Amino acid sequence: MPKCVVCGKKATFENTLKLPSCETHQTVPTDTPICPNCDCKMVLTMEKNGGFWRCPDYPTCFGTHNLFDPNEVPDIL
């Protein structure tokens, strides 16, 4: 059974990016965000715990954004 790309719960729908999602996360922003570190267009990455936007220049650049809220200001470690 596919999992929601945002939260990892059981997916029963397809979201706006044509990816598996739960009922809560059907609407995901479709605009590609810009990397906050190097101003490149980010790429969608799928991991076992869900999806996120990452910089295409990884491992040189470690810029990431939340899939569900790409305009969220990331934490700086």
PDB file of N, CA, C, O and CB in Angstrom:
ATOM      1  N   MET A   1       0.841  -1.185   0.000  1.00  0.00           N
ATOM      2  CA  MET A   1       0.000   0.000   0.000  1.00  0.00           C
ATOM      3  C   MET A   1       0.885   1.247   0.000  1.00  0.00           C
ATOM      4  O   MET A   1       1.783   1.348   0.836  1.00  0.00           O
ATOM      5  CB  MET A   1      -0.956  -0.001   1.223  1.00  0.00           C
ATOM      6  N   PRO A   2       0.663   2.193  -0.904  1.00  0.00           N
ATOM      7  CA  PRO A   2       1.494   3.401  -0.939  1.00  0.00           C
ATOM      8  C   PRO A   2       1.262   4.283   0.286  1.00  0.00           C
ATOM      9  O   PRO A   2       0.196   4.253   0.901  1.00  0.00           O
ATOM     10  CB  PRO A   2       1.212   4.200  -2.212  1.00  0.00           C
ATOM     11  N   LYS A   3       2.297   5.077   0.627  1.00  0.00           N
ATOM     12  CA  LYS A   3       2.223   5.981   1.756  1.00  0.00           C
ATOM     13  C   LYS A   3       2.167   7.420   1.259  1.00  0.00           C
ATOM     14  O   LYS A   3       2.674   7.735   0.183  1.00  0.00           O
ATOM     15  CB  LYS A   3       3.420   5.775   2.700  1.00  0.00           C
ATOM     16  N   CYS A   4       1.546   8.286   2.050  1.00  0.00           N
ATOM     17  CA  CYS A   4       1.470   9.712   1.746  1.00  0.00           C
ATOM     18  C   CYS A   4       2.888  10.290   1.709  1.00  0.00           C
ATOM     19  O   CYS A   4       3.685  10.035   2.612  1.00  0.00           O
ATOM     20  CB  CYS A   4       0.589  10.462   2.797  1.00  0.00           C
ATOM     21  N   VAL A   5       3.203  11.065   0.671  1.00  0.00           N
ATOM     22  CA  VAL A   5       4.545  11.644   0.536  1.00  0.00           C
ATOM     23  C   VAL A   5       4.814  12.744   1.547  1.00  0.00           C
ATOM     24  O   VAL A   5       5.968  13.121   1.748  1.00  0.00           O
ATOM     25  CB  VAL A   5       4.734  12.191  -0.857  1.00  0.00           C
ATOM     26  N   VAL A   6       3.782  13.267   2.188  1.00  0.00           N
ATOM     27  CA  VAL A   6       3.955  14.347   3.161  1.00  0.00           C
ATOM     28  C   VAL A   6       4.108  13.806   4.577  1.00  0.00           C
ATOM     29  O   VAL A   6       5.040  14.183   5.287  1.00  0.00           O
ATOM     30  CB  VAL A   6       2.772  15.308   3.099  1.00  0.00           C
ATOM     31  N   CYS A   7       3.199  12.923   4.993  1.00  0.00           N
ATOM     32  CA  CYS A   7       3.202  12.481   6.393  1.00  0.00           C
ATOM     33  C   CYS A   7       3.507  10.997   6.584  1.00  0.00           C
ATOM     34  O   CYS A   7       3.766  10.573   7.710  1.00  0.00           O
ATOM     35  CB  CYS A   7       1.877  12.782   7.009  1.00  0.00           C
ATOM     36  N   GLY A   8       3.486  10.204   5.528  1.00  0.00           N
ATOM     37  CA  GLY A   8       3.795   8.784   5.642  1.00  0.00           C
ATOM     38  C   GLY A   8       2.621   7.891   6.004  1.00  0.00           C
ATOM     39  O   GLY A   8       2.798   6.683   6.154  1.00  0.00           O
ATOM     40  N   LYS A   9       1.416   8.457   6.152  1.00  0.00           N
ATOM     41  CA  LYS A   9       0.234   7.650   6.445  1.00  0.00           C
ATOM     42  C   LYS A   9      -0.239   6.940   5.175  1.00  0.00           C
ATOM     43  O   LYS A   9       0.274   7.198   4.087  1.00  0.00           O
ATOM     44  CB  LYS A   9      -0.900   8.532   7.032  1.00  0.00           C
ATOM     45  N   LYS A  10      -1.201   6.061   5.317  1.00  0.00           N
ATOM     46  CA  LYS A  10      -1.767   5.316   4.196  1.00  0.00           C
ATOM     47  C   LYS A  10      -2.335   6.283   3.151  1.00  0.00           C
ATOM     48  O   LYS A  10      -3.145   7.151   3.480  1.00  0.00           O
ATOM     49  CB  LYS A  10      -2.866   4.344   4.690  1.00  0.00           C
ATOM     50  N   ALA A  11      -1.911   6.132   1.896  1.00  0.00           N
ATOM     51  CA  ALA A  11      -2.358   7.013   0.818  1.00  0.00           C
ATOM     52  C   ALA A  11      -3.570   6.411   0.125  1.00  0.00           C
ATOM     53  O   ALA A  11      -3.552   5.252  -0.289  1.00  0.00           O
ATOM     54  CB  ALA A  11      -1.223   7.257  -0.197  1.00  0.00           C
ATOM     55  N   THR A  12      -4.614   7.207   0.003  1.00  0.00           N
ATOM     56  CA  THR A  12      -5.822   6.767  -0.691  1.00  0.00           C
ATOM     57  C   THR A  12      -6.189   7.718  -1.821  1.00  0.00           C
ATOM     58  O   THR A  12      -7.166   7.486  -2.533  1.00  0.00           O
ATOM     59  CB  THR A  12      -6.983   6.651   0.288  1.00  0.00           C
ATOM     60  N   PHE A  13      -5.413   8.787  -1.991  1.00  0.00           N
ATOM     61  CA  PHE A  13      -5.677   9.793  -3.008  1.00  0.00           C
ATOM     62  C   PHE A  13      -4.393  10.125  -3.756  1.00  0.00           C
ATOM     63  O   PHE A  13      -3.319   9.624  -3.421  1.00  0.00           O
ATOM     64  CB  PHE A  13      -6.280  11.062  -2.376  1.00  0.00           C
ATOM     65  N   GLU A  14      -4.516  10.976  -4.773  1.00  0.00           N
ATOM     66  CA  GLU A  14      -3.373  11.506  -5.496  1.00  0.00           C
ATOM     67  C   GLU A  14      -3.384  13.019  -5.278  1.00  0.00           C
ATOM     68  O   GLU A  14      -4.426  13.658  -5.424  1.00  0.00           O
ATOM     69  CB  GLU A  14      -3.423  11.130  -7.036  1.00  0.00           C
ATOM     70  N   ASN A  15      -2.230  13.596  -4.929  1.00  0.00           N
ATOM     71  CA  ASN A  15      -2.213  15.033  -4.677  1.00  0.00           C
ATOM     72  C   ASN A  15      -1.975  15.824  -5.957  1.00  0.00           C
ATOM     73  O   ASN A  15      -1.937  15.247  -7.044  1.00  0.00           O
ATOM     74  CB  ASN A  15      -1.143  15.373  -3.650  1.00  0.00           C
ATOM     75  N   THR A  16      -1.815  17.141  -5.837  1.00  0.00           N
ATOM     76  CA  THR A  16      -1.660  18.007  -7.001  1.00  0.00           C
ATOM     77  C   THR A  16      -0.361  17.774  -7.759  1.00  0.00           C
ATOM     78  O   THR A  16      -0.228  18.231  -8.894  1.00  0.00           O
ATOM     79  CB  THR A  16      -1.734  19.439  -6.576  1.00  0.00           C
ATOM     80  N   LEU A  17       0.598  17.076  -7.163  1.00  0.00           N
ATOM     81  CA  LEU A  17       1.840  16.717  -7.851  1.00  0.00           C
ATOM     82  C   LEU A  17       1.769  15.314  -8.451  1.00  0.00           C
ATOM     83  O   LEU A  17       2.778  14.782  -8.915  1.00  0.00           O
ATOM     84  CB  LEU A  17       3.021  16.808  -6.885  1.00  0.00           C
ATOM     85  N   LYS A  18       0.575  14.714  -8.443  1.00  0.00           N
ATOM     86  CA  LYS A  18       0.340  13.352  -8.956  1.00  0.00           C
ATOM     87  C   LYS A  18       1.121  12.309  -8.154  1.00  0.00           C
ATOM     88  O   LYS A  18       1.569  11.302  -8.701  1.00  0.00           O
ATOM     89  CB  LYS A  18       0.731  13.265 -10.443  1.00  0.00           C
ATOM     90  N   LEU A  19       1.279  12.561  -6.851  1.00  0.00           N
ATOM     91  CA  LEU A  19       1.956  11.637  -5.953  1.00  0.00           C
ATOM     92  C   LEU A  19       0.948  11.111  -4.944  1.00  0.00           C
ATOM     93  O   LEU A  19      -0.048  11.784  -4.679  1.00  0.00           O
ATOM     94  CB  LEU A  19       3.152  12.322  -5.237  1.00  0.00           C
ATOM     95  N   PRO A  20       1.172   9.913  -4.363  1.00  0.00           N
ATOM     96  CA  PRO A  20       0.242   9.363  -3.383  1.00  0.00           C
ATOM     97  C   PRO A  20       0.139  10.252  -2.153  1.00  0.00           C
ATOM     98  O   PRO A  20       1.143  10.767  -1.661  1.00  0.00           O
ATOM     99  CB  PRO A  20       0.671   7.963  -2.977  1.00  0.00           C
ATOM    100  N   SER A  21      -1.095  10.428  -1.657  1.00  0.00           N
ATOM    101  CA  SER A  21      -1.287  11.259  -0.483  1.00  0.00           C
ATOM    102  C   SER A  21      -2.498  10.788   0.312  1.00  0.00           C
ATOM    103  O   SER A  21      -3.349  10.052  -0.187  1.00  0.00           O
ATOM    104  CB  SER A  21      -1.449  12.724  -0.884  1.00  0.00           C
ATOM    105  N   CYS A  22      -2.548  11.235   1.566  1.00  0.00           N
ATOM    106  CA  CYS A  22      -3.721  10.981   2.389  1.00  0.00           C
ATOM    107  C   CYS A  22      -4.741  12.086   2.097  1.00  0.00           C
ATOM    108  O   CYS A  22      -4.462  13.010   1.333  1.00  0.00           O
ATOM    109  CB  CYS A  22      -3.349  10.927   3.921  1.00  0.00           C
ATOM    110  N   GLU A  23      -5.895  11.985   2.698  1.00  0.00           N
ATOM    111  CA  GLU A  23      -6.951  12.975   2.453  1.00  0.00           C
ATOM    112  C   GLU A  23      -6.535  14.381   2.895  1.00  0.00           C
ATOM    113  O   GLU A  23      -6.912  15.368   2.263  1.00  0.00           O
ATOM    114  CB  GLU A  23      -8.231  12.564   3.180  1.00  0.00           C
ATOM    115  N   THR A  24      -5.768  14.470   3.966  1.00  0.00           N
ATOM    116  CA  THR A  24      -5.338  15.757   4.505  1.00  0.00           C
ATOM    117  C   THR A  24      -4.387  16.506   3.573  1.00  0.00           C
ATOM    118  O   THR A  24      -4.423  17.734   3.509  1.00  0.00           O
ATOM    119  CB  THR A  24      -4.674  15.551   5.840  1.00  0.00           C
ATOM    120  N   HIS A  25      -3.540  15.776   2.852  1.00  0.00           N
ATOM    121  CA  HIS A  25      -2.484  16.401   2.050  1.00  0.00           C
ATOM    122  C   HIS A  25      -2.717  16.281   0.540  1.00  0.00           C
ATOM    123  O   HIS A  25      -1.773  16.054  -0.216  1.00  0.00           O
ATOM    124  CB  HIS A  25      -1.152  15.784   2.400  1.00  0.00           C
ATOM    125  N   GLN A  26      -3.952  16.430   0.108  1.00  0.00           N
ATOM    126  CA  GLN A  26      -4.253  16.351  -1.321  1.00  0.00           C
ATOM    127  C   GLN A  26      -3.748  17.571  -2.074  1.00  0.00           C
ATOM    128  O   GLN A  26      -3.369  17.460  -3.240  1.00  0.00           O
ATOM    129  CB  GLN A  26      -5.747  16.200  -1.534  1.00  0.00           C
ATOM    130  N   THR A  27      -3.736  18.715  -1.438  1.00  0.00           N
ATOM    131  CA  THR A  27      -3.318  19.946  -2.106  1.00  0.00           C
ATOM    132  C   THR A  27      -1.911  20.314  -1.675  1.00  0.00           C
ATOM    133  O   THR A  27      -1.693  20.759  -0.548  1.00  0.00           O
ATOM    134  CB  THR A  27      -4.293  21.099  -1.801  1.00  0.00           C
ATOM    135  N   VAL A  28      -0.957  20.127  -2.578  1.00  0.00           N
ATOM    136  CA  VAL A  28       0.438  20.468  -2.330  1.00  0.00           C
ATOM    137  C   VAL A  28       0.809  21.544  -3.339  1.00  0.00           C
ATOM    138  O   VAL A  28       0.448  21.420  -4.509  1.00  0.00           O
ATOM    139  CB  VAL A  28       1.385  19.207  -2.445  1.00  0.00           C
ATOM    140  N   PRO A  29       1.524  22.606  -2.929  1.00  0.00           N
ATOM    141  CA  PRO A  29       1.923  23.635  -3.891  1.00  0.00           C
ATOM    142  C   PRO A  29       2.731  23.033  -5.041  1.00  0.00           C
ATOM    143  O   PRO A  29       3.617  22.209  -4.818  1.00  0.00           O
ATOM    144  CB  PRO A  29       2.740  24.731  -3.191  1.00  0.00           C
ATOM    145  N   THR A  30       2.422  23.446  -6.267  1.00  0.00           N
ATOM    146  CA  THR A  30       3.089  22.870  -7.436  1.00  0.00           C
ATOM    147  C   THR A  30       4.222  23.734  -7.970  1.00  0.00           C
ATOM    148  O   THR A  30       4.950  23.305  -8.865  1.00  0.00           O
ATOM    149  CB  THR A  30       2.088  22.640  -8.528  1.00  0.00           C
ATOM    150  N   ASP A  31       4.387  24.942  -7.441  1.00  0.00           N
ATOM    151  CA  ASP A  31       5.485  25.804  -7.878  1.00  0.00           C
ATOM    152  C   ASP A  31       6.798  25.297  -7.301  1.00  0.00           C
ATOM    153  O   ASP A  31       6.892  25.019  -6.106  1.00  0.00           O
ATOM    154  CB  ASP A  31       5.238  27.271  -7.453  1.00  0.00           C
ATOM    155  N   THR A  32       7.807  25.178  -8.151  1.00  0.00           N
ATOM    156  CA  THR A  32       9.112  24.717  -7.703  1.00  0.00           C
ATOM    157  C   THR A  32       9.805  25.838  -6.932  1.00  0.00           C
ATOM    158  O   THR A  32      10.001  26.925  -7.476  1.00  0.00           O
ATOM    159  CB  THR A  32       9.978  24.255  -8.904  1.00  0.00           C
ATOM    160  N   PRO A  33      10.182  25.593  -5.670  1.00  0.00           N
ATOM    161  CA  PRO A  33      10.857  26.651  -4.897  1.00  0.00           C
ATOM    162  C   PRO A  33      12.299  26.848  -5.351  1.00  0.00           C
ATOM    163  O   PRO A  33      12.868  26.014  -6.056  1.00  0.00           O
ATOM    164  CB  PRO A  33      10.829  26.317  -3.402  1.00  0.00           C
ATOM    165  N   ILE A  34      12.866  27.954  -4.937  1.00  0.00           N
ATOM    166  CA  ILE A  34      14.259  28.291  -5.227  1.00  0.00           C
ATOM    167  C   ILE A  34      15.093  27.992  -3.977  1.00  0.00           C
ATOM    168  O   ILE A  34      14.669  28.274  -2.856  1.00  0.00           O
ATOM    169  CB  ILE A  34      14.405  29.800  -5.661  1.00  0.00           C
ATOM    170  N   CYS A  35      16.271  27.424  -4.181  1.00  0.00           N
ATOM    171  CA  CYS A  35      17.157  27.098  -3.056  1.00  0.00           C
ATOM    172  C   CYS A  35      17.542  28.375  -2.319  1.00  0.00           C
ATOM    173  O   CYS A  35      17.961  29.348  -2.946  1.00  0.00           O
ATOM    174  CB  CYS A  35      18.430  26.350  -3.547  1.00  0.00           C
ATOM    175  N   PRO A  36      17.403  28.383  -0.985  1.00  0.00           N
ATOM    176  CA  PRO A  36      17.749  29.580  -0.220  1.00  0.00           C
ATOM    177  C   PRO A  36      19.253  29.836  -0.156  1.00  0.00           C
ATOM    178  O   PRO A  36      19.679  30.941   0.183  1.00  0.00           O
ATOM    179  CB  PRO A  36      17.203  29.465   1.179  1.00  0.00           C
ATOM    180  N   ASN A  37      20.061  28.824  -0.479  1.00  0.00           N
ATOM    181  CA  ASN A  37      21.514  28.971  -0.378  1.00  0.00           C
ATOM    182  C   ASN A  37      22.175  29.411  -1.681  1.00  0.00           C
ATOM    183  O   ASN A  37      23.093  30.231  -1.668  1.00  0.00           O
ATOM    184  CB  ASN A  37      22.120  27.675   0.067  1.00  0.00           C
ATOM    185  N   CYS A  38      21.700  28.856  -2.830  1.00  0.00           N
ATOM    186  CA  CYS A  38      22.416  29.118  -4.087  1.00  0.00           C
ATOM    187  C   CYS A  38      21.507  29.566  -5.230  1.00  0.00           C
ATOM    188  O   CYS A  38      21.981  29.708  -6.357  1.00  0.00           O
ATOM    189  CB  CYS A  38      23.161  27.882  -4.509  1.00  0.00           C
ATOM    190  N   ASP A  39      20.236  29.791  -4.982  1.00  0.00           N
ATOM    191  CA  ASP A  39      19.274  30.310  -5.965  1.00  0.00           C
ATOM    192  C   ASP A  39      19.031  29.400  -7.170  1.00  0.00           C
ATOM    193  O   ASP A  39      18.650  29.887  -8.234  1.00  0.00           O
ATOM    194  CB  ASP A  39      19.746  31.634  -6.456  1.00  0.00           C
ATOM    195  N   CYS A  40      19.244  28.083  -7.025  1.00  0.00           N
ATOM    196  CA  CYS A  40      18.907  27.112  -8.075  1.00  0.00           C
ATOM    197  C   CYS A  40      17.454  26.672  -7.905  1.00  0.00           C
ATOM    198  O   CYS A  40      16.912  26.756  -6.803  1.00  0.00           O
ATOM    199  CB  CYS A  40      19.867  25.876  -8.029  1.00  0.00           C
ATOM    200  N   LYS A  41      16.817  26.206  -8.978  1.00  0.00           N
ATOM    201  CA  LYS A  41      15.488  25.606  -8.848  1.00  0.00           C
ATOM    202  C   LYS A  41      15.647  24.258  -8.167  1.00  0.00           C
ATOM    203  O   LYS A  41      16.487  23.452  -8.566  1.00  0.00           O
ATOM    204  CB  LYS A  41      14.783  25.455 -10.241  1.00  0.00           C
ATOM    205  N   MET A  42      14.846  24.013  -7.147  1.00  0.00           N
ATOM    206  CA  MET A  42      14.964  22.778  -6.377  1.00  0.00           C
ATOM    207  C   MET A  42      14.301  21.610  -7.105  1.00  0.00           C
ATOM    208  O   MET A  42      13.489  21.814  -8.007  1.00  0.00           O
ATOM    209  CB  MET A  42      14.343  22.956  -4.989  1.00  0.00           C
ATOM    210  N   VAL A  43      14.652  20.388  -6.707  1.00  0.00           N
ATOM    211  CA  VAL A  43      14.086  19.178  -7.295  1.00  0.00           C
ATOM    212  C   VAL A  43      13.345  18.397  -6.212  1.00  0.00           C
ATOM    213  O   VAL A  43      13.706  18.448  -5.036  1.00  0.00           O
ATOM    214  CB  VAL A  43      15.196  18.302  -7.950  1.00  0.00           C
ATOM    215  N   LEU A  44      12.307  17.675  -6.625  1.00  0.00           N
ATOM    216  CA  LEU A  44      11.519  16.868  -5.707  1.00  0.00           C
ATOM    217  C   LEU A  44      12.254  15.573  -5.426  1.00  0.00           C
ATOM    218  O   LEU A  44      12.678  14.882  -6.352  1.00  0.00           O
ATOM    219  CB  LEU A  44      10.112  16.587  -6.278  1.00  0.00           C
ATOM    220  N   THR A  45      12.408  15.241  -4.154  1.00  0.00           N
ATOM    221  CA  THR A  45      13.103  14.031  -3.739  1.00  0.00           C
ATOM    222  C   THR A  45      12.170  13.199  -2.871  1.00  0.00           C
ATOM    223  O   THR A  45      11.509  13.718  -1.971  1.00  0.00           O
ATOM    224  CB  THR A  45      14.414  14.371  -2.976  1.00  0.00           C
ATOM    225  N   MET A  46      12.125  11.907  -3.152  1.00  0.00           N
ATOM    226  CA  MET A  46      11.287  10.997  -2.381  1.00  0.00           C
ATOM    227  C   MET A  46      12.179  10.109  -1.518  1.00  0.00           C
ATOM    228  O   MET A  46      13.098   9.464  -2.023  1.00  0.00           O
ATOM    229  CB  MET A  46      10.387  10.138  -3.317  1.00  0.00           C
ATOM    230  N   GLU A  47      11.907  10.080  -0.236  1.00  0.00           N
ATOM    231  CA  GLU A  47      12.612   9.220   0.705  1.00  0.00           C
ATOM    232  C   GLU A  47      11.597   8.287   1.344  1.00  0.00           C
ATOM    233  O   GLU A  47      10.397   8.441   1.116  1.00  0.00           O
ATOM    234  CB  GLU A  47      13.370  10.054   1.784  1.00  0.00           C
ATOM    235  N   LYS A  48      12.046   7.330   2.135  1.00  0.00           N
ATOM    236  CA  LYS A  48      11.126   6.369   2.743  1.00  0.00           C
ATOM    237  C   LYS A  48      10.170   7.029   3.733  1.00  0.00           C
ATOM    238  O   LYS A  48       9.085   6.501   3.979  1.00  0.00           O
ATOM    239  CB  LYS A  48      11.908   5.273   3.442  1.00  0.00           C
ATOM    240  N   ASN A  49      10.549   8.176   4.309  1.00  0.00           N
ATOM    241  CA  ASN A  49       9.694   8.870   5.272  1.00  0.00           C
ATOM    242  C   ASN A  49       8.874   9.994   4.644  1.00  0.00           C
ATOM    243  O   ASN A  49       8.180  10.719   5.357  1.00  0.00           O
ATOM    244  CB  ASN A  49      10.537   9.429   6.387  1.00  0.00           C
ATOM    245  N   GLY A  50       8.942  10.150   3.330  1.00  0.00           N
ATOM    246  CA  GLY A  50       8.175  11.198   2.658  1.00  0.00           C
ATOM    247  C   GLY A  50       9.008  11.951   1.645  1.00  0.00           C
ATOM    248  O   GLY A  50      10.162  11.607   1.386  1.00  0.00           O
ATOM    249  N   GLY A  51       8.413  12.976   1.080  1.00  0.00           N
ATOM    250  CA  GLY A  51       9.084  13.756   0.055  1.00  0.00           C
ATOM    251  C   GLY A  51       9.476  15.131   0.565  1.00  0.00           C
ATOM    252  O   GLY A  51       8.930  15.620   1.554  1.00  0.00           O
ATOM    253  N   PHE A  52      10.438  15.756  -0.128  1.00  0.00           N
ATOM    254  CA  PHE A  52      10.857  17.111   0.188  1.00  0.00           C
ATOM    255  C   PHE A  52      11.538  17.705  -1.033  1.00  0.00           C
ATOM    256  O   PHE A  52      11.915  16.981  -1.955  1.00  0.00           O
ATOM    257  CB  PHE A  52      11.800  17.137   1.420  1.00  0.00           C
ATOM    258  N   TRP A  53      11.693  19.015  -1.037  1.00  0.00           N
ATOM    259  CA  TRP A  53      12.429  19.707  -2.092  1.00  0.00           C
ATOM    260  C   TRP A  53      13.882  19.799  -1.655  1.00  0.00           C
ATOM    261  O   TRP A  53      14.156  20.133  -0.502  1.00  0.00           O
ATOM    262  CB  TRP A  53      11.829  21.131  -2.382  1.00  0.00           C
ATOM    263  N   ARG A  54      14.823  19.508  -2.557  1.00  0.00           N
ATOM    264  CA  ARG A  54      16.245  19.631  -2.233  1.00  0.00           C
ATOM    265  C   ARG A  54      16.966  20.342  -3.370  1.00  0.00           C
ATOM    266  O   ARG A  54      16.475  20.405  -4.497  1.00  0.00           O
ATOM    267  CB  ARG A  54      16.879  18.239  -1.972  1.00  0.00           C
ATOM    268  N   CYS A  55      18.121  20.866  -3.053  1.00  0.00           N
ATOM    269  CA  CYS A  55      18.939  21.553  -4.047  1.00  0.00           C
ATOM    270  C   CYS A  55      19.538  20.524  -5.001  1.00  0.00           C
ATOM    271  O   CYS A  55      20.004  19.477  -4.552  1.00  0.00           O
ATOM    272  CB  CYS A  55      20.057  22.391  -3.367  1.00  0.00           C
ATOM    273  N   PRO A  56      19.538  20.799  -6.317  1.00  0.00           N
ATOM    274  CA  PRO A  56      20.140  19.853  -7.262  1.00  0.00           C
ATOM    275  C   PRO A  56      21.662  19.805  -7.156  1.00  0.00           C
ATOM    276  O   PRO A  56      22.283  18.897  -7.710  1.00  0.00           O
ATOM    277  CB  PRO A  56      19.744  20.218  -8.677  1.00  0.00           C
ATOM    278  N   ASP A  57      22.278  20.762  -6.455  1.00  0.00           N
ATOM    279  CA  ASP A  57      23.735  20.787  -6.313  1.00  0.00           C
ATOM    280  C   ASP A  57      24.237  20.014  -5.093  1.00  0.00           C
ATOM    281  O   ASP A  57      25.389  20.176  -4.692  1.00  0.00           O
ATOM    282  CB  ASP A  57      24.210  22.212  -6.228  1.00  0.00           C
ATOM    283  N   TYR A  58      23.370  19.165  -4.494  1.00  0.00           N
ATOM    284  CA  TYR A  58      23.795  18.335  -3.371  1.00  0.00           C
ATOM    285  C   TYR A  58      24.909  17.416  -3.855  1.00  0.00           C
ATOM    286  O   TYR A  58      24.753  16.876  -4.950  1.00  0.00           O
ATOM    287  CB  TYR A  58      22.599  17.511  -2.783  1.00  0.00           C
ATOM    288  N   PRO A  59      25.965  17.193  -3.188  1.00  0.00           N
ATOM    289  CA  PRO A  59      26.333  17.493  -1.805  1.00  0.00           C
ATOM    290  C   PRO A  59      27.080  18.813  -1.622  1.00  0.00           C
ATOM    291  O   PRO A  59      27.510  19.113  -0.508  1.00  0.00           O
ATOM    292  CB  PRO A  59      27.170  16.388  -1.271  1.00  0.00           C
ATOM    293  N   THR A  60      27.246  19.608  -2.676  1.00  0.00           N
ATOM    294  CA  THR A  60      27.892  20.907  -2.514  1.00  0.00           C
ATOM    295  C   THR A  60      27.011  21.855  -1.707  1.00  0.00           C
ATOM    296  O   THR A  60      27.500  22.614  -0.870  1.00  0.00           O
ATOM    297  CB  THR A  60      28.214  21.519  -3.882  1.00  0.00           C
ATOM    298  N   CYS A  61      25.703  21.801  -1.971  1.00  0.00           N
ATOM    299  CA  CYS A  61      24.740  22.667  -1.285  1.00  0.00           C
ATOM    300  C   CYS A  61      23.724  21.791  -0.558  1.00  0.00           C
ATOM    301  O   CYS A  61      23.258  20.798  -1.116  1.00  0.00           O
ATOM    302  CB  CYS A  61      24.026  23.630  -2.291  1.00  0.00           C
ATOM    303  N   PHE A  62      23.381  22.140   0.656  1.00  0.00           N
ATOM    304  CA  PHE A  62      22.463  21.345   1.470  1.00  0.00           C
ATOM    305  C   PHE A  62      21.094  21.992   1.632  1.00  0.00           C
ATOM    306  O   PHE A  62      20.399  21.710   2.608  1.00  0.00           O
ATOM    307  CB  PHE A  62      23.064  21.106   2.823  1.00  0.00           C
ATOM    308  N   GLY A  63      20.687  22.858   0.694  1.00  0.00           N
ATOM    309  CA  GLY A  63      19.401  23.535   0.787  1.00  0.00           C
ATOM    310  C   GLY A  63      18.230  22.568   0.643  1.00  0.00           C
ATOM    311  O   GLY A  63      18.222  21.737  -0.265  1.00  0.00           O
ATOM    312  N   THR A  64      17.242  22.668   1.530  1.00  0.00           N
ATOM    313  CA  THR A  64      16.028  21.851   1.465  1.00  0.00           C
ATOM    314  C   THR A  64      14.820  22.704   1.824  1.00  0.00           C
ATOM    315  O   THR A  64      14.944  23.748   2.465  1.00  0.00           O
ATOM    316  CB  THR A  64      16.129  20.626   2.412  1.00  0.00           C
ATOM    317  N   HIS A  65      13.642  22.235   1.394  1.00  0.00           N
ATOM    318  CA  HIS A  65      12.371  22.866   1.754  1.00  0.00           C
ATOM    319  C   HIS A  65      11.355  21.779   2.018  1.00  0.00           C
ATOM    320  O   HIS A  65      11.416  20.693   1.441  1.00  0.00           O
ATOM    321  CB  HIS A  65      11.873  23.831   0.637  1.00  0.00           C
ATOM    322  N   ASN A  66      10.430  22.081   2.889  1.00  0.00           N
ATOM    323  CA  ASN A  66       9.316  21.198   3.199  1.00  0.00           C
ATOM    324  C   ASN A  66       8.459  21.027   1.951  1.00  0.00           C
ATOM    325  O   ASN A  66       8.193  22.011   1.261  1.00  0.00           O
ATOM    326  CB  ASN A  66       8.475  21.754   4.379  1.00  0.00           C
ATOM    327  N   LEU A  67       8.020  19.817   1.641  1.00  0.00           N
ATOM    328  CA  LEU A  67       7.188  19.561   0.465  1.00  0.00           C
ATOM    329  C   LEU A  67       5.839  20.241   0.577  1.00  0.00           C
ATOM    330  O   LEU A  67       5.363  20.833  -0.392  1.00  0.00           O
ATOM    331  CB  LEU A  67       6.995  18.070   0.267  1.00  0.00           C
ATOM    332  N   PHE A  68       5.218  20.167   1.739  1.00  0.00           N
ATOM    333  CA  PHE A  68       3.869  20.699   1.899  1.00  0.00           C
ATOM    334  C   PHE A  68       3.850  22.216   1.999  1.00  0.00           C
ATOM    335  O   PHE A  68       2.876  22.849   1.591  1.00  0.00           O
ATOM    336  CB  PHE A  68       3.225  20.104   3.124  1.00  0.00           C
ATOM    337  N   ASP A  69       4.914  22.810   2.535  1.00  0.00           N
ATOM    338  CA  ASP A  69       4.989  24.264   2.677  1.00  0.00           C
ATOM    339  C   ASP A  69       6.369  24.748   2.230  1.00  0.00           C
ATOM    340  O   ASP A  69       7.225  25.021   3.071  1.00  0.00           O
ATOM    341  CB  ASP A  69       4.704  24.695   4.148  1.00  0.00           C
ATOM    342  N   PRO A  70       6.602  24.858   0.902  1.00  0.00           N
ATOM    343  CA  PRO A  70       7.933  25.216   0.409  1.00  0.00           C
ATOM    344  C   PRO A  70       8.380  26.625   0.782  1.00  0.00           C
ATOM    345  O   PRO A  70       9.569  26.928   0.686  1.00  0.00           O
ATOM    346  CB  PRO A  70       7.965  25.076  -1.071  1.00  0.00           C
ATOM    347  N   ASN A  71       7.462  27.497   1.206  1.00  0.00           N
ATOM    348  CA  ASN A  71       7.839  28.853   1.580  1.00  0.00           C
ATOM    349  C   ASN A  71       8.212  28.982   3.050  1.00  0.00           C
ATOM    350  O   ASN A  71       8.561  30.063   3.523  1.00  0.00           O
ATOM    351  CB  ASN A  71       6.717  29.796   1.264  1.00  0.00           C
ATOM    352  N   GLU A  72       8.132  27.859   3.768  1.00  0.00           N
ATOM    353  CA  GLU A  72       8.500  27.840   5.179  1.00  0.00           C
ATOM    354  C   GLU A  72       9.992  28.176   5.321  1.00  0.00           C
ATOM    355  O   GLU A  72      10.814  27.701   4.537  1.00  0.00           O
ATOM    356  CB  GLU A  72       8.180  26.452   5.815  1.00  0.00           C
ATOM    357  N   VAL A  73      10.328  28.979   6.301  1.00  0.00           N
ATOM    358  CA  VAL A  73      11.727  29.333   6.545  1.00  0.00           C
ATOM    359  C   VAL A  73      12.388  28.142   7.236  1.00  0.00           C
ATOM    360  O   VAL A  73      11.964  27.753   8.324  1.00  0.00           O
ATOM    361  CB  VAL A  73      11.853  30.648   7.417  1.00  0.00           C
ATOM    362  N   PRO A  74      13.440  27.544   6.610  1.00  0.00           N
ATOM    363  CA  PRO A  74      14.085  26.376   7.223  1.00  0.00           C
ATOM    364  C   PRO A  74      14.878  26.745   8.464  1.00  0.00           C
ATOM    365  O   PRO A  74      15.360  27.869   8.601  1.00  0.00           O
ATOM    366  CB  PRO A  74      14.999  25.696   6.221  1.00  0.00           C
ATOM    367  N   ASP A  75      15.005  25.783   9.362  1.00  0.00           N
ATOM    368  CA  ASP A  75      15.834  25.972  10.554  1.00  0.00           C
ATOM    369  C   ASP A  75      17.300  25.988  10.145  1.00  0.00           C
ATOM    370  O   ASP A  75      17.700  25.251   9.244  1.00  0.00           O
ATOM    371  CB  ASP A  75      15.568  24.855  11.605  1.00  0.00           C
ATOM    372  N   ILE A  76      18.087  26.803  10.787  1.00  0.00           N
ATOM    373  CA  ILE A  76      19.516  26.839  10.516  1.00  0.00           C
ATOM    374  C   ILE A  76      20.223  26.190  11.695  1.00  0.00           C
ATOM    375  O   ILE A  76      20.082  26.620  12.840  1.00  0.00           O
ATOM    376  CB  ILE A  76      20.024  28.304  10.281  1.00  0.00           C
ATOM    377  N   LEU A  77      20.976  25.159  11.396  1.00  0.00           N
ATOM    378  CA  LEU A  77      21.671  24.429  12.466  1.00  0.00           C
ATOM    379  C   LEU A  77      23.049  24.996  12.698  1.00  0.00           C
ATOM    380  O   LEU A  77      23.780  24.509  13.560  1.00  0.00           O
ATOM    381  CB  LEU A  77      21.773  22.942  12.133  1.00  0.00           C
TER     382      LEU A  77
END
